[in-house]
Amino acid sequence: MGFLSNRREAKRRQEAAERYLAAILRPADADDVRWLSEIAGSSDETVRRELSFAVRAIALIVAERDALDDRTAADVAHAIEA
C-alpha cells in the first residue's frame, strides 16, 4: 500500500471507531438506572457510573473480538481515553 492508501485506511478506521464510541457513550436509559438502583440498593449516580464502566469494558472486548487486525481495538481504546 502507498502512503495515500494508508492514510485513507487510517482515516476510515478512525471514523469507524468514533461511530462505535458514540454508540457506547450514550447515557444509560433512565428506566434501567432506576431498576438497577432498586435492586442494588445504590444511588442512581453509582449505577450510572458502574454501567458506564461495564459498557466500556464490554465494548473493548467486542472490538477486540471483531477486529480483523490489532489496530481496531487500539483505535477504540484511544477514542475512549479521549
N, C-alpha and C positions, 0 to 999 in steps of 0.2 A: 504494500500500500504506500502511496505517496503521502506527502505532508498534508495536502488538502483533504485527502480521503480520511486520514487520521483525525484531523480537526473536525470534519463533519461527523464522524463516528463519535468522537468525544462529546460534541455538542448534542447529538441525538441521545446519547446515554444520560447526559446531564438533564436534559428536558424530561426524559422518562423518569428519572429519579425524583425530579421536582414534582411531577404529577402524582407519583406514588406517595411522596411525602405530604402533599396537600390532602390526599385522601386519608392518611393515617393520623394527621394532626387535627382533624375536625374535633370539636368539643364533643364530649360524651352526651348521649341523649339524657335529658332531664329525668325521664321515667326510669331509665336504667340506673341512674345515680341514686334516685330516691329508693328504688327497690333494694339495691345493694346496701345502702345506708341502713335500712331497716333490718336486713338480715345480719349484717356485720356488726351493727351497733356502733358504727363510726359516723363521723360527721360527713356531710356532703363534700366538703373540701378534701378530706382524706381520701374518700372514694374516688373523686375526680383525679387526684394525683396518682393513686395506685393504678387506676385504669389507664392513665397516660403512660406510666412506666410499662405496664403489661402490653399495651398496644405497640409501643416502640420496640420492645424485645421481640414480640411475635413478628413484627414487620421485618426486622433484621433477619430472623430465621427464615422467613418466607423468601426474602430477597436472595439469601444465600442458596436456598434450595432451588429456586427457579433460575438462578444465574447460569448463563452459558459460559461465563468466564468469571474470574475473581473480582473483576472491576465493578460489576453491577452492585454487589453488596457493599463494596467500598464507597461507591457513589452515594448510595442510600445512607450509609453511616456518616459520611461527610455532610450530607444535607441535613440530617438530624442534629448534628452538632451545631450547625449554623443556626 
